[in-house]
Amino acid sequence: MTGNIVSAREELISRLRESCADDSFVRLTLSSPRRADAAVQRVIVRLIALAGAPHLSFTFREERRDTTHNLPLTEAFAEVERRLRTEFRGATLATTAADWQLQAGDGSDGRLIRHRATHAAAPARVHDEKKPTLLGEAAQPWLAALGLVDNAGRPRRKLADKHTQIDRYVEILAHLARDAGLAATDGDRPLRIVDVGCGKGHLTFAAWHLGRTVLGRRVQVTGVEARQDLVDEANAVARSLGADDLRFVHGDIDRVPLDGVEVLVALHACNTATDHAIRRGVEAGARLVVVAPCCHQEVRPQLGRPEPLAPVLRHGLFAERMAEWATDGLRTLVLEHRGYATKAIEFVSSEHTPKNVMLAAVRATTAPDDAQRAKTRAAIDAFRAFFGISRQALDPLLRGD
Ligand SMILES: C[S@@+](CC[C@H](N)C(=O)[O-])C[C@H]1O[C@@H](n2cnc3c(N)ncnc32)[C@H](O)[C@@H]1O
C-alpha cells in the first residue's frame, strides 16, 4: 500500500492501535533516525500488562546504553506518532496477521508496505514484576532474541539455569569491572571486552549488556569461537538487535588479535584452553581476566601423592578434585606473580552447574617489584614441587624470571 508520508504514518498508527486491540501485536521497531547525530538510534516497543492494564514498553537504544519507559496505550500511541514525525524515518510493526514496514523519506514519498507475518503467535502480555536485577527491562530484547526468555520476559523453563548463570555473571562482572577501575569512562575510548571460546555467545551478550547498560560505557565487544555455525548464529542475533558494538568472529584462543583488550573472558573453555586464555590476556595487558575453568586434564596424571595426603589420594574422586583444586590454585599464583590480584568465586550454586568456580584477576596499578616476584615465584615452585607438577600450560608466563 502506498500513500503520502502523513497517511502512511497515520495508517501505521492505526494498524498499531488495531493490533493492540485485537491482541495480534508482536513488536514495533522504530529505526533510521532522521538526524545522523541522534542519541537514540532505535526504539523497540513491546506490549505488556502493568497492574492489569495494557502498556507499551519502549526500549530506547542509544550508543552507550539502553533505557526503558512504559506508557499506557493512549499516551504510547501519541509517543510513537511523535517519534515518527520528529525522530525516525522507518518503522516495522510485526503482528500475527502481517508485518508492516514504514518507509518514509524526507518528502512525500512515505510508504507503508505489507509483508507476510513473521510471527504466528502473539507473545504473552504478563509483565514480570520479579525483583529487579542488573539485567532488568533493557536486557529483555536480547534475552528474547537468544530464546532465553519468553515474550513476557520469563526465563524459559529448560533454560532457567542458563538464565540464572547470566544473571549472576552480570552481577559478579559488575563488581569486578568496578574493582578494575573500568566503570569510569575513558574519554571516548570504548571499553574493549573479548570473550574467547564464547559458544553461542549468551555470556558475551551479557558482557555487552554490562558494559553499555550497567556501566554506561561505549563498548566494543567481541566473541571468539572456533565453530563457524555458532559465530554466524550469534552475529545474526546481534545484527537483528542493531548491536553494532558487538560482533562474533571465527578464531582460535591462541591466535586471535587482542590489541587494546581490557577485559578478557573465557568461560568453560576446556582443559588448557583456559590457560591459553589467561596467558593471552596477561600478555595483552588486560586489566581484568575472568575465567571459569572446566575439564582439568593436564595436572591430573602428574599429581603425586605427597604425605600426609597419600592415603586419601588413593581414591580417584579425591585425586580428581585435588587436581582441579591444584590446577586452579596454581593459576591464581601465576596471575599474582604477573601482577594481578586474584579472587576465586563460586559462580553459581552447584545446584545449577558443576562448573561453578570462577577465577578473576584484576591487574594492579603498579607492576610487582623484584621482591614481590621472588616471593610469588618461590610459592609457585614450592606448590609444584609438593604436588609433583613438572609442566603446566601457564609456564610461558614464568619464563625469564
Ligand atoms: C563449553 S563451551 C562454553 C561456551 C560459553 N563460553 C559458555 O560458557 O556458555 C566452550 C566453547 O569453546 C570453543 N572453543 C574450544 N576451543 C577453542 C579455541 N581454541 N578457540 C576458540 N574457541 C574454542 C568450543 O567450540 C565451545 O563452543
The ligand as an SDF file (V2000), in Angstrom:
LIG
                    3D

 27 29  0  0  0  0  0  0  0  0999 V2000
   31.8730  -25.3830   26.8570 C   0  0  0  0  0  0  0  0  0  0  0  0
   31.6890  -24.1580   25.6050 S   0  0  0  0  0  0  0  0  0  0  0  0
   31.4560  -22.7060   26.5740 C   0  0  0  0  0  0  0  0  0  0  0  0
   30.7040  -21.6210   25.8540 C   0  0  0  0  0  0  0  0  0  0  0  0
   30.4990  -20.3190   26.6470 C   0  0  0  0  0  0  0  0  0  0  0  0
   31.7530  -19.6800   26.9820 N   0  0  0  0  0  0  0  0  0  0  0  0
   29.6860  -20.5540   27.9060 C   0  0  0  0  0  0  0  0  0  0  0  0
   30.2750  -20.6180   28.9940 O   0  0  0  0  0  0  0  0  0  0  0  0
   28.4920  -20.7050   27.7910 O   0  0  0  0  0  0  0  0  0  0  0  0
   33.3490  -23.9890   25.0140 C   0  0  0  0  0  0  0  0  0  0  0  0
   33.4170  -23.3360   23.6200 C   0  0  0  0  0  0  0  0  0  0  0  0
   34.7660  -23.0200   23.3230 O   0  0  0  0  0  0  0  0  0  0  0  0
   35.0110  -23.2800   21.9540 C   0  0  0  0  0  0  0  0  0  0  0  0
   36.4550  -23.4890   21.8240 N   0  0  0  0  0  0  0  0  0  0  0  0
   37.1770  -24.5420   22.2740 C   0  0  0  0  0  0  0  0  0  0  0  0
   38.4890  -24.3670   21.9920 N   0  0  0  0  0  0  0  0  0  0  0  0
   38.5910  -23.1610   21.3580 C   0  0  0  0  0  0  0  0  0  0  0  0
   39.6810  -22.4230   20.8300 C   0  0  0  0  0  0  0  0  0  0  0  0
   40.9200  -22.8910   20.9220 N   0  0  0  0  0  0  0  0  0  0  0  0
   39.4180  -21.2340   20.2440 N   0  0  0  0  0  0  0  0  0  0  0  0
   38.1600  -20.7600   20.1730 C   0  0  0  0  0  0  0  0  0  0  0  0
   37.0880  -21.4150   20.6700 N   0  0  0  0  0  0  0  0  0  0  0  0
   37.2950  -22.6010   21.2500 C   0  0  0  0  0  0  0  0  0  0  0  0
   34.1720  -24.5030   21.6590 C   0  0  0  0  0  0  0  0  0  0  0  0
   33.8560  -24.6080   20.2790 O   0  0  0  0  0  0  0  0  0  0  0  0
   32.9170  -24.2390   22.5130 C   0  0  0  0  0  0  0  0  0  0  0  0
   31.9240  -23.5860   21.7790 O   0  0  0  0  0  0  0  0  0  0  0  0
  1  2  1  0
  2  3  1  0
  2 10  1  0
  3  4  1  0
  4  5  1  0
  5  6  1  0
  5  7  1  0
  7  8  2  0
  7  9  1  0
 10 11  1  0
 11 12  1  0
 11 26  1  0
 12 13  1  0
 13 14  1  0
 13 24  1  0
 14 15  1  0
 14 23  1  0
 15 16  2  0
 16 17  1  0
 17 18  1  0
 17 23  2  0
 18 19  1  0
 18 20  2  0
 20 21  1  0
 21 22  2  0
 22 23  1  0
 24 25  1  0
 24 26  1  0
 26 27  1  0
M  CHG  2   2   1   9  -1
M  END
$$$$
